[in-house]
Amino acid sequence: MFNTLIWRNTKRSAKDYMIYVGTMTIISSLMFAFHGMIFSKDMRALYADMIVFGVMIGMASFFIIGIVMWLVRYIVNFMLEKRSKEFGTYLLLGMTKKEIIKLFRRENYLLGFLSIILGIIPGYLFQLLFVNIFYSILDAEYKISPDFNPWCLLLTFGIQALAYLLAMKNVRRKIKKMSIRQLLHADQQNEKIVHEKNTRKGILVFLSLIYICVFNVLILTSNMPLKSSVFYSLGLVLAIYLLYFGLSAFFIRFIQKKSPLIYKQDTLFVLRQLSSKIKTMRVTMGTLTILFTGALLTWMVVMMFADYQQNQVTLEQPFDISIANSNPNYAFTKERATIEKKASIKELYQYQIYRDGTATMNDYLYQHVDGTQKGKKIDGRWTDGTYFGEDTFMRLSDYNHLRKQAGYSQVRLKSGNYILHGKRRLEKQWQSVKKAVTITANHKTLSLQDTNMEPFAQNGMNGADYILVVPDQVADQMTPYYGVMIANLTDEAPANLQKNLEALDKNFIETDQYGDLYAMGYGNGSDQILTMSGTTIVRDNIKKEASFVIVSICFMLAYLGIVFLCAALTILAVQQLSDSTKHKKRYDILRQLGLNKKETEKVVLKQLSIYYLCPLLISIILSIFIGMFAGERFVYYTGVQGTPVRFYGLALLVFLIIYLAYFLVTYIGFTRNIEKHR
């Protein structure tokens, strides 16, 4: 009899809380897929150093465990509240609290086990799909093969079991403290008739909005001190919660003013419903808004990194192999022999970068480029700065040869002139160079002829951020600074060529802090967030490593965003679907007052729309300004051609598709519930 009751109640709960079970199934399938990728043989075959991906998923799991625990605990407590009268009746019929706890616990364990079972097959298919995406992005051939590891199932089961155990532990304490009377009336706790005495709380809405506006202005104008950003962020979180604390009072005050607007059609009914719901859920609504904001921002970051991976990784390095050495007369004999042994060389070229004892361009960039750090000369040695210790120059003949090798057109240079070749992301700075910077070579002033901005390996090879191209006869009178070798291959570079070439540069590897590169003030350029720099760059190897890391980041953030959004939307949906059954009489009264089925559905649509729009609009307002600032900084520091508006727009589109799906499911379920047993 006891087991029959458990099974019957479980089936009923699965039906009543279908959205919750569906969300837990989605989360279970995603967990299974990502955990399966950690143990996947195909992933290890694709990239030997799987620790990167494991760390990424581990970081995501840390946050997801907390979200899953919060979701399960919230829903379990919600179910306890809705079924409290049932449990009180069980006590009256002679059941003990221990038996009720055992009954409720097993029912929820069965729901959790059901979501895991339902998530196994979709999770395995997701795993194959995600692995295939990795292979496609990294241009590797992938043949679908069985790759099931029981450890991934055990890990997924363990995380979910922990969430349910902690949630049920809290429920156990709560049931033990409750009397029969409290159980019988617990489902009426949220039935607060809204008689807001202190409607002055509505001022919190305006104060919160003012703080949010100030926060956004400080973000957009970059006037928020880094040291104080944590306190500003905590203030933002507080403002979100206070906004909902004041929103209910704001609606009640609006109703009490008896504006003619509230008597139009169903406005009064909707406002009463909404104000009551916000009053009882204000803390939850604040939490959901934060989760929505987090989901939007994480997906925007995914869009930015995905764009960088697709377009920028290859563009930064137009040559297959680039090697620099602090000795300008270095012959690169060992490097050339290693390349010839491992791959087929299509074209190879050696040249020198020059200096003239000046740092005019460097000084200009240190003043006008964000994120730069000027090196200092201590005991004749330069500390690490963004740029080289002196301005970097290149011969015109070398420049044209490299342009031809990269597939660019040839250029001519008039006597007494120079060409500035710099990164496109610093285009604004280059526009002011002609007026703001005076370049001299051999004590003669040179005039800027042209500014070119094609990708040109300018993270420590052909200068850092820029190179100044001068006539050969001018460069010949300068001092050679360092040597560079550029090579293009007939085929893709072998997998370990980067490591093989790095092993030859003993001076840089073993004495980095005291070697020649340190003495000359070696510069990497001002790229931040993601950058490919060093004295040895094998483009195909670096691209594969960088792409793997970037895609791992994207998968981790997308994983977080989906879980955040689904968990938050589940709570919104469950609350409304529960109310549809609980407040069915209110809609029956509306029909008795003359509303037909279509008009009643319009009331429901309006009520749900406002309810769903509240956290949606607030999260958009919060995320759009933070997102625009982050997107602008990302474009600036990485040089990607995308715009912050595009990145945010794509993230918002994904967000709204999932949001609309949950809204439609809630609307359909709500209308069905109020039509039952008419």
C-alpha positions as CSV (number, residue, x, y, z in Angstrom):
1,M,0.0,0.0,0.0
2,F,2.8,2.4,0.9
3,N,4.7,1.7,-2.3
4,T,1.4,2.1,-4.3
5,L,0.9,5.5,-2.8
6,I,4.4,6.5,-3.6
7,W,4.0,5.4,-7.2
8,R,0.6,7.1,-7.6
9,N,1.9,10.4,-6.1
10,T,5.0,10.3,-8.3
11,K,3.0,10.0,-11.5
12,R,0.7,12.8,-10.4
13,S,3.7,15.1,-9.5
14,A,5.4,14.3,-12.8
15,K,2.2,15.4,-14.6
16,D,1.6,18.5,-12.5
17,Y,5.3,19.6,-12.6
18,M,6.0,18.5,-16.2
19,I,8.0,21.6,-16.9
20,Y,10.2,21.0,-13.8
21,V,10.8,17.4,-14.8
22,G,11.5,18.5,-18.4
23,T,14.0,21.1,-17.2
24,M,15.8,18.6,-14.9
25,T,15.9,16.2,-17.9
26,I,17.5,18.9,-20.0
27,I,20.1,19.7,-17.3
28,S,20.7,15.9,-16.8
29,S,21.3,15.4,-20.6
30,L,23.7,18.4,-20.7
31,M,25.6,17.2,-17.7
32,F,25.8,13.7,-19.2
33,A,27.1,15.2,-22.5
34,F,29.8,17.4,-21.0
35,H,30.9,14.8,-18.5
36,G,31.0,12.3,-21.3
37,M,33.3,14.6,-23.3
38,I,35.7,14.7,-20.4
39,F,36.1,11.0,-20.5
40,S,35.8,10.7,-24.3
41,K,38.5,8.8,-26.2
42,D,37.7,10.8,-29.3
43,M,38.3,14.1,-27.4
44,R,41.7,12.8,-26.1
45,A,42.6,11.7,-29.7
46,L,41.7,15.2,-30.9
47,Y,43.7,17.1,-28.2
48,A,46.1,15.3,-25.9
49,D,46.0,18.0,-23.2
50,M,42.4,17.5,-22.2
51,I,43.0,19.1,-18.8
52,V,42.0,22.4,-20.3
53,F,38.6,21.2,-21.2
54,G,38.2,19.3,-17.9
55,V,39.1,22.5,-15.9
56,M,36.5,24.5,-18.0
57,I,33.7,22.0,-17.4
58,G,34.8,21.7,-13.7
59,M,34.4,25.5,-13.3
60,A,31.0,25.3,-15.0
61,S,29.9,22.4,-12.8
62,F,30.8,24.3,-9.6
63,F,28.2,27.0,-10.5
64,I,25.7,24.5,-12.0
65,I,25.7,22.4,-8.8
66,G,24.7,25.5,-6.8
67,I,21.9,26.3,-9.3
68,V,20.6,22.8,-9.5
69,M,20.6,22.6,-5.6
70,W,18.7,25.9,-5.5
71,L,16.2,24.8,-8.1
72,V,15.5,21.4,-6.5
73,R,15.2,22.9,-3.1
74,Y,12.9,25.6,-4.3
75,I,10.6,23.2,-6.2
76,V,10.6,20.6,-3.4
77,N,9.6,23.3,-0.8
78,F,7.0,24.6,-3.3
79,M,5.6,21.0,-3.6
80,L,5.6,20.6,0.2
81,E,3.6,23.8,0.5
82,K,1.1,22.8,-2.1
83,R,0.6,19.3,-0.7
84,S,0.7,20.3,3.0
85,K,-3.0,19.8,3.4
86,E,-2.6,16.3,2.0
87,F,0.2,15.6,4.5
88,G,-1.9,17.0,7.3
89,T,-4.7,14.6,6.3
90,Y,-2.2,11.7,6.4
91,L,-1.4,12.6,10.0
92,L,-5.0,12.7,10.9
93,L,-5.4,9.2,9.4
94,G,-2.7,7.8,11.6
95,M,0.6,8.1,9.6
96,T,3.6,9.3,11.4
97,K,5.8,12.3,10.4
98,K,8.6,9.9,9.8
99,E,6.5,7.9,7.3
100,I,5.4,11.2,5.5
101,I,9.0,12.3,5.2
102,K,9.9,8.9,3.8
103,L,7.0,9.1,1.4
104,F,7.8,12.6,0.1
105,R,11.5,11.8,-0.1
106,R,11.1,8.7,-2.2
107,E,8.6,10.5,-4.5
108,N,11.2,13.2,-5.2
109,Y,14.0,10.7,-5.6
110,L,11.9,8.9,-8.2
111,L,11.3,12.2,-10.0
112,G,15.1,12.9,-10.0
113,F,15.8,9.4,-11.2
114,L,13.3,9.7,-13.9
115,S,14.9,12.9,-15.2
116,I,18.3,11.2,-15.3
117,I,16.9,8.2,-17.2
118,L,15.2,10.4,-19.7
119,G,18.3,12.4,-20.1
120,I,20.7,9.5,-20.9
121,I,19.9,9.0,-24.6
122,P,19.6,12.8,-25.4
123,G,22.8,13.3,-23.4
124,Y,24.7,10.7,-25.4
125,L,23.4,12.2,-28.7
126,F,24.5,15.7,-27.4
127,Q,27.9,14.3,-26.6
128,L,28.3,13.0,-30.2
129,L,27.1,16.3,-31.6
130,F,29.4,18.4,-29.4
131,V,32.4,16.2,-30.2
132,N,31.6,16.5,-33.9
133,I,31.5,20.3,-33.5
134,F,34.9,20.3,-31.9
135,Y,36.3,18.2,-34.8
136,S,34.7,20.4,-37.4
137,I,36.0,23.6,-35.9
138,L,39.5,22.2,-35.6
139,D,39.3,20.8,-39.2
140,A,39.8,17.2,-38.1
141,E,38.0,14.2,-39.6
142,Y,35.5,12.6,-37.2
143,K,33.9,9.2,-37.6
144,I,31.0,8.7,-35.2
145,S,31.8,5.8,-32.9
146,P,30.4,4.4,-29.6
147,D,32.2,6.2,-26.8
148,F,30.2,5.6,-23.6
149,N,31.9,5.8,-20.3
150,P,30.0,4.8,-17.2
151,W,32.0,7.4,-15.1
152,C,30.1,10.2,-16.8
153,L,26.8,8.7,-15.8
154,L,28.0,8.1,-12.2
155,L,29.3,11.7,-12.0
156,T,25.9,13.1,-13.3
157,F,24.0,10.9,-10.9
158,G,26.2,11.9,-8.0
159,I,25.6,15.6,-8.6
160,Q,21.9,15.3,-8.9
161,A,21.7,12.9,-5.9
162,L,23.6,15.5,-3.8
163,A,21.2,18.2,-4.8
164,Y,18.2,16.1,-3.8
165,L,19.7,14.9,-0.6
166,L,20.4,18.5,0.6
167,A,16.9,19.6,-0.5
168,M,15.2,16.8,1.3
169,K,17.3,17.4,4.4
170,N,15.8,20.8,4.7
171,V,12.3,19.5,4.1
172,R,12.8,16.9,6.8
173,R,13.5,19.6,9.4
174,K,10.6,21.6,8.2
175,I,8.0,18.8,8.4
176,K,9.2,17.8,11.9
177,K,8.6,21.3,13.2
178,M,5.1,21.6,11.7
179,S,2.0,20.7,13.6
180,I,-1.1,19.2,11.9
181,R,-2.8,22.6,12.0
182,Q,0.2,24.3,10.3
183,L,0.3,21.6,7.6
184,L,-3.4,22.0,6.9
185,H,-3.0,25.8,6.4
186,A,0.5,26.0,4.9
187,D,-0.8,26.2,1.4
188,Q,-2.5,29.5,2.3
189,Q,0.7,31.3,3.3
190,N,1.0,33.0,0.0
191,E,-2.7,33.8,-0.2
192,K,-2.0,37.3,1.1
193,I,-4.7,39.7,0.3
194,V,-2.9,42.8,-0.8
195,H,-3.7,45.6,1.7
196,E,-0.3,47.4,1.5
197,K,-0.4,49.9,4.3
198,N,2.9,51.4,3.6
199,T,2.6,52.3,-0.1
200,R,5.5,54.7,0.3
201,K,7.7,51.7,-0.4
202,G,6.9,52.5,-4.1
203,I,9.7,55.1,-3.9
204,L,12.1,52.1,-3.8
205,V,11.3,51.6,-7.5
206,F,12.6,55.1,-8.5
207,L,15.6,54.9,-6.1
208,S,16.6,51.5,-7.6
209,L,16.1,52.7,-11.2
210,I,18.2,55.8,-10.4
211,Y,21.0,53.6,-9.0
212,I,20.8,51.3,-12.0
213,C,21.1,54.3,-14.4
214,V,24.1,55.6,-12.4
215,F,25.8,52.2,-12.5
216,N,25.3,52.0,-16.3
217,V,26.6,55.5,-16.9
218,L,29.7,54.7,-14.8
219,I,30.2,51.5,-16.8
220,L,29.8,53.1,-20.2
221,T,32.0,56.0,-19.5
222,S,34.7,53.8,-17.8
223,N,34.5,56.0,-14.7
224,M,34.0,53.1,-12.3
225,P,37.2,52.6,-10.2
226,L,38.4,49.0,-10.4
227,K,38.9,48.8,-6.6
228,S,35.3,50.0,-6.0
229,S,33.7,47.8,-8.7
230,V,32.9,45.0,-6.2
231,F,31.0,47.4,-4.0
232,Y,29.1,49.0,-7.0
233,S,28.2,45.5,-8.1
234,L,26.9,44.5,-4.7
235,G,24.9,47.8,-4.7
236,L,23.4,46.7,-8.1
237,V,22.3,43.4,-6.7
238,L,20.7,45.2,-3.7
239,A,19.0,47.6,-6.1
240,I,17.4,44.7,-8.1
241,Y,15.9,43.2,-4.9
242,L,14.7,46.6,-3.7
243,L,13.1,47.3,-7.1
244,Y,10.8,44.3,-6.6
245,F,10.1,45.2,-2.9
246,G,8.8,48.6,-4.1
247,L,7.1,47.3,-7.3
248,S,4.1,45.8,-5.4
249,A,3.6,48.9,-3.4
250,F,3.9,51.0,-6.6
251,F,1.0,49.0,-8.2
252,I,-1.2,49.2,-5.1
253,R,-0.7,53.0,-4.9
254,F,-1.6,53.2,-8.6
255,I,-4.8,51.2,-7.8
256,Q,-5.7,53.3,-4.7
257,K,-5.5,56.5,-6.8
258,K,-8.5,55.1,-8.7
259,S,-7.2,56.3,-12.0
260,P,-9.8,55.8,-14.8
261,L,-7.2,53.6,-16.5
262,I,-7.6,50.8,-14.0
263,Y,-11.3,50.4,-14.8
264,K,-10.7,49.7,-18.5
265,Q,-11.5,46.1,-19.4
266,D,-9.5,43.7,-17.2
267,T,-6.7,46.1,-16.0
268,L,-7.8,46.1,-12.3
269,F,-7.9,42.3,-12.2
270,V,-4.5,41.9,-13.8
271,L,-2.9,44.6,-11.5
272,R,-4.3,42.9,-8.4
273,Q,-3.0,39.5,-9.5
274,L,0.4,40.9,-10.4
275,S,0.9,43.0,-7.3
276,S,-0.1,40.0,-5.1
277,K,2.3,37.7,-6.9
278,I,5.2,40.1,-6.8
279,K,4.7,40.8,-3.1
280,T,5.0,37.1,-2.3
281,M,7.8,36.4,-4.8
282,R,9.9,39.6,-4.6
283,V,13.1,37.8,-3.4
284,T,12.7,35.0,-5.9
285,M,12.0,37.5,-8.7
286,G,15.1,39.4,-7.9
287,T,17.1,36.2,-8.0
288,L,15.6,35.2,-11.3
289,T,16.4,38.6,-12.8
290,I,20.1,38.2,-11.8
291,L,20.1,34.7,-13.4
292,F,18.6,36.1,-16.6
293,T,21.2,38.9,-16.7
294,G,23.9,36.3,-16.2
295,A,22.6,34.1,-19.0
296,L,22.4,37.0,-21.4
297,L,26.0,38.2,-20.6
298,T,27.4,34.7,-20.8
299,W,25.9,34.1,-24.2
300,M,27.2,37.5,-25.4
301,V,30.7,36.4,-24.4
302,V,30.1,33.1,-26.3
303,M,29.3,35.1,-29.4
304,M,32.4,37.3,-29.0
305,F,34.7,34.3,-28.6
306,A,33.1,32.4,-31.4
307,D,33.6,35.3,-33.7
308,Y,37.2,35.6,-32.6
309,Q,37.9,31.9,-33.2
310,Q,36.3,32.0,-36.7
311,N,38.0,35.2,-38.0
312,Q,40.8,36.4,-35.9
313,V,43.0,33.4,-35.0
314,T,44.1,33.0,-38.6
315,L,44.2,36.6,-39.6
316,E,46.7,37.7,-36.9
317,Q,49.4,35.4,-38.4
318,P,49.5,35.6,-42.3
319,F,52.6,33.4,-42.4
320,D,52.8,29.7,-41.6
321,I,55.9,30.0,-39.5
322,S,57.4,33.1,-37.8
323,I,60.6,33.0,-35.7
324,A,62.5,35.9,-34.0
325,N,65.9,35.9,-32.4
326,S,67.5,38.7,-30.4
327,N,70.7,38.2,-32.4
328,P,70.2,40.1,-35.6
329,N,72.8,38.1,-37.4
330,Y,71.4,34.7,-36.3
331,A,71.4,32.3,-39.3
332,F,68.4,30.1,-38.2
333,T,70.3,27.1,-39.4
334,K,68.9,24.6,-36.9
335,E,65.3,26.0,-37.2
336,R,65.5,25.7,-41.0
337,A,66.8,22.1,-40.8
338,T,64.0,21.1,-38.3
339,I,61.4,22.6,-40.6
340,E,62.8,20.8,-43.7
341,K,62.8,17.6,-41.8
342,K,59.2,17.8,-40.6
343,A,57.5,19.6,-43.5
344,S,57.9,20.8,-47.1
345,I,58.9,24.5,-47.4
346,K,57.2,26.5,-50.1
347,E,59.1,29.8,-49.4
348,L,61.5,31.0,-46.7
349,Y,62.9,34.4,-46.0
350,Q,65.2,35.9,-43.4
351,Y,65.6,39.6,-42.6
352,Q,66.4,42.1,-39.8
353,I,64.4,44.6,-37.8
354,Y,66.3,47.9,-37.2
355,R,66.5,50.6,-34.5
356,D,67.8,54.1,-34.4
357,G,68.0,54.9,-30.7
358,T,64.6,56.6,-30.6
359,A,61.3,55.6,-29.0
360,T,59.0,58.4,-30.3
361,M,56.3,56.1,-31.7
362,N,56.4,54.0,-28.5
363,D,55.9,57.1,-26.3
364,Y,53.0,58.2,-28.4
365,L,51.3,54.8,-28.2
366,Y,51.9,54.5,-24.4
367,Q,50.0,57.8,-24.0
368,H,47.1,57.0,-26.4
369,V,46.6,53.2,-26.3
370,D,44.7,51.7,-23.3
371,G,46.1,48.8,-21.4
372,T,49.8,49.5,-22.3
373,Q,52.6,49.3,-19.8
374,K,55.8,51.3,-20.4
375,G,59.1,49.4,-19.7
376,K,61.8,50.9,-17.5
377,K,65.5,50.7,-18.0
378,I,67.3,49.4,-14.9
379,D,71.0,48.8,-14.9
380,G,71.1,49.0,-18.7
381,R,68.4,46.4,-19.1
382,W,64.8,47.1,-20.1
383,T,61.9,45.7,-18.0
384,D,59.1,44.1,-19.9
385,G,56.9,46.7,-21.6
386,T,54.1,46.5,-24.1
387,Y,56.5,47.7,-26.9
388,F,60.2,47.2,-27.7
389,G,62.7,49.4,-25.9
390,E,63.1,51.4,-29.1
391,D,61.1,52.1,-32.2
392,T,61.2,49.3,-34.8
393,F,62.1,49.8,-38.5
394,M,62.0,47.6,-41.6
395,R,63.7,47.9,-45.0
396,L,61.3,48.6,-47.9
397,S,62.7,45.6,-49.9
398,D,62.0,43.2,-47.0
399,Y,58.6,44.7,-46.5
400,N,57.6,44.2,-50.2
401,H,59.0,40.6,-50.1
402,L,56.8,39.9,-47.0
403,R,53.8,41.5,-48.6
404,K,54.2,39.3,-51.7
405,Q,54.6,36.2,-49.4
406,A,51.4,37.2,-47.6
407,G,49.5,37.8,-50.8
408,Y,49.4,41.6,-50.6
409,S,50.2,44.2,-53.3
410,Q,53.6,45.8,-53.6
411,V,54.2,49.4,-52.5
412,R,56.5,52.3,-53.4
413,L,58.2,54.7,-51.1
414,K,59.4,58.2,-51.9
415,S,62.7,59.5,-50.6
416,G,62.3,61.2,-47.2
417,N,59.1,59.3,-46.4
418,Y,58.1,56.3,-44.4
419,I,55.2,53.9,-44.3
420,L,53.4,53.0,-41.0
421,H,52.1,49.4,-40.9
422,G,49.9,48.9,-37.8
423,K,47.1,46.9,-36.5
424,R,43.6,47.8,-37.8
425,R,42.2,47.9,-34.3
426,L,44.4,51.0,-33.6
427,E,43.1,52.8,-36.7
428,K,42.1,55.9,-34.6
429,Q,45.5,56.2,-33.2
430,W,47.2,56.0,-36.6
431,Q,45.0,58.8,-37.9
432,S,46.7,61.2,-35.6
433,V,50.3,60.0,-36.1
434,K,51.1,62.4,-38.9
435,K,50.4,65.5,-36.8
436,A,51.3,64.1,-33.3
437,V,54.5,62.1,-34.0
438,T,57.7,63.2,-35.7
439,I,59.8,60.2,-36.9
440,T,63.5,60.7,-37.4
441,A,66.1,58.3,-38.9
442,N,69.8,59.1,-38.9
443,H,68.9,62.5,-37.5
444,K,66.7,63.3,-40.5
445,T,63.0,63.9,-40.2
446,L,60.7,61.6,-42.2
447,S,57.2,62.3,-43.5
448,L,54.4,59.7,-43.3
449,Q,53.4,58.6,-46.8
450,D,50.9,55.8,-46.1
451,T,49.3,53.8,-43.4
452,N,48.7,50.1,-44.1
453,M,46.7,47.8,-41.7
454,E,46.7,44.3,-43.2
455,P,47.5,41.5,-40.8
456,F,51.3,41.3,-40.5
457,A,52.4,39.2,-37.5
458,Q,52.8,42.2,-35.2
459,N,52.9,40.6,-31.8
460,G,56.7,40.7,-31.4
461,M,57.7,39.6,-34.9
462,N,57.3,42.5,-37.3
463,G,57.4,45.0,-34.4
464,A,54.7,45.2,-31.7
465,D,51.5,46.8,-32.9
466,Y,53.4,48.6,-35.6
467,I,56.5,48.7,-37.9
468,L,58.0,51.8,-39.6
469,V,59.0,51.0,-43.2
470,V,61.9,53.1,-44.6
471,P,64.0,53.1,-47.8
472,D,66.8,50.5,-47.8
473,Q,69.5,53.1,-47.8
474,V,68.1,54.7,-44.7
475,A,67.7,51.4,-42.9
476,D,71.3,50.4,-43.8
477,Q,72.6,53.2,-41.7
478,M,70.7,52.1,-38.7
479,T,71.6,49.4,-36.1
480,P,70.2,45.9,-36.6
481,Y,67.8,45.2,-33.7
482,Y,66.8,41.5,-34.0
483,G,66.5,38.8,-36.7
484,V,63.4,37.2,-38.1
485,M,62.7,34.2,-40.3
486,I,59.3,33.8,-42.1
487,A,58.3,30.5,-43.8
488,N,55.3,29.3,-45.7
489,L,54.7,25.5,-46.2
490,T,53.2,23.6,-49.0
491,D,50.9,21.6,-46.6
492,E,49.6,22.0,-43.0
493,A,52.3,22.1,-40.4
494,P,52.9,18.9,-38.4
495,A,51.3,18.7,-34.9
496,N,54.5,19.0,-32.8
497,L,56.5,21.5,-35.0
498,Q,55.8,24.4,-32.6
499,K,57.3,22.4,-29.7
500,N,60.3,21.2,-31.7
501,L,61.2,24.7,-32.8
502,E,60.7,26.2,-29.3
503,A,63.2,23.5,-27.9
504,L,65.9,25.0,-30.1
505,D,65.7,28.5,-28.5
506,K,67.6,27.5,-25.3
507,N,68.5,31.1,-24.5
508,F,64.9,32.2,-24.3
509,I,63.6,29.1,-22.6
510,E,66.3,28.8,-19.9
511,T,67.2,32.4,-19.2
512,D,64.0,34.3,-20.1
513,Q,64.4,36.9,-17.3
514,Y,68.1,37.6,-18.0
515,G,68.5,36.8,-21.7
516,D,69.0,39.0,-24.7
517,L,65.2,39.5,-25.2
518,Y,64.9,40.9,-21.7
519,A,67.8,43.3,-22.3
520,M,66.4,44.6,-25.6
521,G,63.0,45.3,-24.0
522,Y,61.1,42.7,-26.1
523,G,57.5,43.8,-26.8
524,N,54.4,41.7,-27.4
525,G,52.0,44.5,-28.4
526,S,48.8,45.8,-26.7
527,D,46.4,42.9,-27.5
528,Q,44.7,41.6,-24.4
529,I,42.1,39.0,-23.5
530,L,43.4,36.7,-26.3
531,T,46.8,37.1,-28.0
532,M,49.2,35.0,-30.0
533,S,52.8,36.2,-29.3
534,G,56.2,34.7,-28.7
535,T,59.5,34.2,-30.5
536,T,58.2,31.1,-32.3
537,I,54.8,30.9,-34.0
538,V,53.7,28.0,-36.0
539,R,50.3,29.2,-37.2
540,D,48.5,25.8,-37.6
541,N,49.7,24.6,-34.2
542,I,48.9,27.8,-32.4
543,K,45.5,28.0,-34.2
544,K,44.6,24.4,-33.1
545,E,45.6,25.1,-29.5
546,A,43.9,28.5,-29.4
547,S,40.8,27.2,-31.1
548,F,40.5,24.3,-28.6
549,V,40.7,26.7,-25.6
550,I,38.3,29.2,-27.1
551,V,35.8,26.5,-28.1
552,S,36.1,25.0,-24.6
553,I,35.3,28.5,-23.1
554,C,32.3,28.9,-25.4
555,F,30.9,25.5,-24.5
556,M,31.4,26.1,-20.8
557,L,29.6,29.5,-21.0
558,A,26.8,28.3,-23.2
559,Y,26.3,25.4,-20.8
560,L,26.1,27.8,-17.9
561,G,23.7,30.2,-19.8
562,I,21.3,27.4,-20.7
563,V,21.2,26.0,-17.1
564,F,20.8,29.5,-15.6
565,L,17.9,30.4,-18.0
566,C,16.1,27.0,-17.8
567,A,16.3,26.9,-14.0
568,A,14.9,30.5,-13.7
569,L,12.2,30.0,-16.3
570,T,11.1,26.7,-14.6
571,I,10.4,28.6,-11.4
572,L,8.4,31.3,-13.2
573,A,6.4,28.6,-15.1
574,V,5.7,26.4,-12.0
575,Q,4.5,29.3,-10.0
576,Q,2.0,30.4,-12.7
577,L,0.8,26.9,-13.5
578,S,0.2,26.3,-9.8
579,D,-1.8,29.5,-9.6
580,S,-3.9,28.5,-12.5
581,T,-5.2,25.6,-10.5
582,K,-5.3,27.4,-7.2
583,H,-7.1,30.5,-8.5
584,K,-9.4,28.8,-10.9
585,K,-12.5,30.2,-9.1
586,R,-11.4,33.8,-9.9
587,Y,-11.5,33.0,-13.6
588,D,-14.9,31.3,-13.2
589,I,-16.2,34.5,-11.7
590,L,-14.9,36.4,-14.7
591,R,-16.8,34.1,-17.0
592,Q,-19.9,34.5,-14.8
593,L,-19.5,38.3,-15.3
594,G,-19.8,37.8,-19.0
595,L,-16.3,37.0,-20.4
596,N,-16.3,34.3,-23.0
597,K,-13.5,31.8,-23.5
598,K,-11.5,34.0,-25.9
599,E,-11.7,37.1,-23.7
600,T,-10.6,35.0,-20.6
601,E,-7.6,33.7,-22.6
602,K,-6.8,37.4,-23.4
603,V,-6.8,38.1,-19.7
604,V,-4.5,35.2,-19.0
605,L,-2.2,36.3,-21.9
606,K,-2.0,39.8,-20.5
607,Q,-1.3,38.6,-17.0
608,L,1.4,36.2,-18.0
609,S,3.0,38.7,-20.4
610,I,3.4,41.3,-17.7
611,Y,4.6,38.7,-15.3
612,Y,7.2,37.4,-17.7
613,L,8.1,40.8,-19.0
614,C,9.1,42.2,-15.6
615,P,12.3,40.2,-15.0
616,L,12.9,40.1,-18.8
617,L,13.0,43.9,-19.3
618,I,15.0,44.5,-16.1
619,S,17.6,41.9,-17.1
620,I,17.8,43.4,-20.6
621,I,18.3,46.9,-19.2
622,L,21.0,45.6,-16.9
623,S,22.8,43.4,-19.4
624,I,22.7,45.7,-22.5
625,F,24.9,48.4,-21.0
626,I,27.3,46.0,-19.3
627,G,27.3,44.0,-22.5
628,M,28.0,47.1,-24.8
629,F,30.9,48.1,-22.6
630,A,32.3,44.5,-22.5
631,G,31.8,44.1,-26.3
632,E,33.5,47.4,-27.0
633,R,36.5,46.5,-24.9
634,F,36.7,43.1,-26.5
635,V,36.7,44.5,-30.0
636,Y,39.3,47.1,-29.0
637,Y,41.7,44.7,-27.3
638,T,41.3,41.8,-29.8
639,G,40.8,43.6,-33.1
640,V,37.8,41.5,-34.2
641,Q,35.6,43.1,-36.9
642,G,32.3,42.4,-35.2
643,T,30.4,45.1,-33.2
644,P,29.0,44.9,-29.6
645,V,25.5,45.4,-31.0
646,R,25.8,42.3,-33.2
647,F,27.2,40.2,-30.3
648,Y,24.5,41.3,-27.9
649,G,21.8,40.9,-30.6
650,L,22.7,37.3,-31.3
651,A,22.8,36.5,-27.6
652,L,19.4,38.2,-27.0
653,L,17.9,36.2,-30.0
654,V,18.9,32.9,-28.4
655,F,17.7,34.1,-25.0
656,L,14.3,35.2,-26.4
657,I,13.7,31.9,-28.3
658,I,14.1,29.8,-25.1
659,Y,12.2,32.4,-23.1
660,L,9.3,32.3,-25.6
661,A,9.2,28.5,-25.6
662,Y,8.7,28.4,-21.8
663,F,6.2,31.3,-22.0
664,L,4.1,29.4,-24.6
665,V,4.2,26.1,-22.6
666,T,3.1,28.1,-19.5
667,Y,0.3,29.8,-21.4
668,I,-1.1,26.6,-22.9
669,G,-0.9,24.8,-19.5
670,F,-2.5,27.8,-17.7
671,T,-5.5,28.0,-20.1
672,R,-6.0,24.2,-20.0
673,N,-6.0,24.3,-16.2
674,I,-8.7,27.0,-15.8
675,E,-10.9,25.2,-18.4
676,K,-10.9,21.9,-16.5
677,H,-14.0,20.7,-14.8
678,R,-16.1,23.6,-15.9
